[in-house]
């Protein structure tokens, strides 16, 4: 179901306590909303306000960070070689080759880490439930119009 979002001319007055207002403001900020009205609409009408906390996120971020460090080392070596070296030694080539191999290994281990650590089944289940709710709402709205 699509709503007319251009002509919002109905106002809803809701009384809340000081603590409730503080909580609503904090939640809106937590979910990244700059406007309280938009947060309340999304939460009440669309029920799409969700923040997912991925398990093992720090482990994944560390693997990514380690790989980024390797990439920076490679970039530094290439800058050094292109600027100063007129002749590249076999040792330098071996060092660069090893760095590239390390980056590729890190990429592969990050993919494995993501597959092992992320609980994608929970994500799929949540999204499926949200999809089912949306279908039910659309059907209810269609029936109300008839």
DASUL-V942083 format. One record per pair of residues at least 12 apart in sequence whose C-alpha atoms are under 6 Angstrom apart, sorted by sequence separation. I is the first residue (numbers start at 1). J is the second residue. If there is no record, write none. Layout:
BEGIN
i=I j=J
i=I j=J
END
This chain:
BEGIN
i=67 j=103
i=67 j=106
i=1 j=138
END
